[in-house]
């Protein structure tokens, strides 16, 4: 009986330690393909299966307001305000609109989302070069 209690206690402690270690981890980045499909489904107001600059800006506001945050971690102060969604949408179109139609198709949106830095990280920083 004592062995059973000892084994159960060790199991509980190991489980609690593993849970505590993963609880404060940074949330994983969403799959760009799934996110692009969801954004087009939710924000394509004209039925074109693409996002124009206005629709893209609205999608970016949604992403900013609903991004996952680590649990049990105090809110971090931002060093500076993020650029307005309209400016980000404009840049995304400039950099990822391969066919020049002023719209992002699902494929172009996947590329754009894949190249976005994680919040709090600067593009070209040491972690952005790691896989």
QUIMOTA-V728160 format. One record per residue. N is the residue number from 0. RES is the residue in one letter. SS is DSSP state (alpha for helix, beta for strand, coil for the rest). PSI is psi in whole degrees, -180 to 180 (NA if undefined). Layout:
n->N res->RES ss->SS psi->PSI
n->N res->RES ss->SS psi->PSI
//
This chain:
n->0 res->X ss->coil psi->-40
n->1 res->X ss->alpha psi->-37
n->2 res->X ss->alpha psi->-41
n->3 res->X ss->alpha psi->-44
n->4 res->X ss->alpha psi->-41
n->5 res->X ss->alpha psi->-43
n->6 res->X ss->alpha psi->-42
n->7 res->X ss->alpha psi->-40
n->8 res->X ss->alpha psi->-44
n->9 res->X ss->alpha psi->-43
n->10 res->X ss->alpha psi->-43
n->11 res->X ss->alpha psi->-44
n->12 res->X ss->alpha psi->-46
n->13 res->X ss->alpha psi->-41
n->14 res->X ss->alpha psi->-44
n->15 res->X ss->alpha psi->-41
n->16 res->X ss->alpha psi->-43
n->17 res->X ss->alpha psi->-41
n->18 res->X ss->alpha psi->-43
n->19 res->X ss->alpha psi->-36
n->20 res->X ss->alpha psi->-37
n->21 res->X ss->alpha psi->-19
n->22 res->X ss->alpha psi->-38
n->23 res->X ss->coil psi->6
n->24 res->X ss->coil psi->155
n->25 res->X ss->coil psi->135
n->26 res->X ss->coil psi->146
n->27 res->X ss->coil psi->148
n->28 res->X ss->coil psi->136
n->29 res->X ss->coil psi->155
n->30 res->X ss->coil psi->122
n->31 res->X ss->alpha psi->-36
n->32 res->X ss->alpha psi->-46
n->33 res->X ss->alpha psi->-41
n->34 res->X ss->alpha psi->-42
n->35 res->X ss->alpha psi->-44
n->36 res->X ss->alpha psi->-42
n->37 res->X ss->alpha psi->-44
n->38 res->X ss->alpha psi->-41
n->39 res->X ss->alpha psi->-43
n->40 res->X ss->alpha psi->-38
n->41 res->X ss->alpha psi->-27
n->42 res->X ss->alpha psi->-4
n->43 res->X ss->coil psi->94
n->44 res->X ss->coil psi->-19
n->45 res->X ss->coil psi->4
n->46 res->X ss->coil psi->20
n->47 res->X ss->coil psi->-4
n->48 res->X ss->coil psi->25
n->49 res->X ss->coil psi->171
n->50 res->X ss->beta psi->127
n->51 res->X ss->coil psi->-180
n->52 res->X ss->alpha psi->-41
n->53 res->X ss->alpha psi->-45
n->54 res->X ss->alpha psi->-39
n->55 res->X ss->alpha psi->-42
n->56 res->X ss->alpha psi->-41
n->57 res->X ss->alpha psi->-39
n->58 res->X ss->alpha psi->-38
n->59 res->X ss->alpha psi->-38
n->60 res->X ss->alpha psi->-46
n->61 res->X ss->alpha psi->-46
n->62 res->X ss->alpha psi->-42
n->63 res->X ss->alpha psi->-43
n->64 res->X ss->alpha psi->-23
n->65 res->X ss->alpha psi->13
n->66 res->X ss->coil psi->144
n->67 res->X ss->coil psi->144
n->68 res->X ss->coil psi->148
n->69 res->X ss->coil psi->143
n->70 res->X ss->coil psi->155
n->71 res->X ss->coil psi->38
n->72 res->X ss->coil psi->127
n->73 res->X ss->coil psi->151
n->74 res->X ss->coil psi->135
n->75 res->X ss->coil psi->142
n->76 res->X ss->coil psi->138
n->77 res->X ss->coil psi->141
n->78 res->X ss->coil psi->-32
n->79 res->X ss->coil psi->161
n->80 res->X ss->coil psi->139
n->81 res->X ss->coil psi->157
n->82 res->X ss->coil psi->152
n->83 res->X ss->coil psi->146
n->84 res->X ss->alpha psi->-34
n->85 res->X ss->alpha psi->-39
n->86 res->X ss->alpha psi->-40
n->87 res->X ss->alpha psi->-42
n->88 res->X ss->alpha psi->-43
n->89 res->X ss->alpha psi->-45
n->90 res->X ss->alpha psi->-39
n->91 res->X ss->alpha psi->-42
n->92 res->X ss->alpha psi->-43
n->93 res->X ss->alpha psi->-40
n->94 res->X ss->alpha psi->-22
n->95 res->X ss->alpha psi->0
n->96 res->X ss->coil psi->86
n->97 res->X ss->coil psi->-35
n->98 res->X ss->coil psi->0
n->99 res->X ss->coil psi->23
n->100 res->X ss->coil psi->8
n->101 res->X ss->coil psi->25
n->102 res->X ss->coil psi->149
n->103 res->X ss->beta psi->119
n->104 res->X ss->coil psi->173
n->105 res->X ss->alpha psi->-41
n->106 res->X ss->alpha psi->-43
n->107 res->X ss->alpha psi->-37
n->108 res->X ss->alpha psi->-39
n->109 res->X ss->alpha psi->-46
n->110 res->X ss->alpha psi->-44
n->111 res->X ss->alpha psi->-45
n->112 res->X ss->alpha psi->-37
n->113 res->X ss->alpha psi->-29
n->114 res->X ss->alpha psi->-5
n->115 res->X ss->coil psi->137
n->116 res->X ss->coil psi->155
n->117 res->X ss->coil psi->149
n->118 res->X ss->coil psi->138
n->119 res->X ss->coil psi->-5
n->120 res->X ss->coil psi->141
n->121 res->X ss->coil psi->142
n->122 res->X ss->coil psi->139
n->123 res->X ss->coil psi->2
n->124 res->X ss->coil psi->174
n->125 res->X ss->alpha psi->-34
n->126 res->X ss->alpha psi->-23
n->127 res->X ss->alpha psi->-17
n->128 res->X ss->alpha psi->-11
n->129 res->X ss->coil psi->151
n->130 res->X ss->coil psi->NA
//
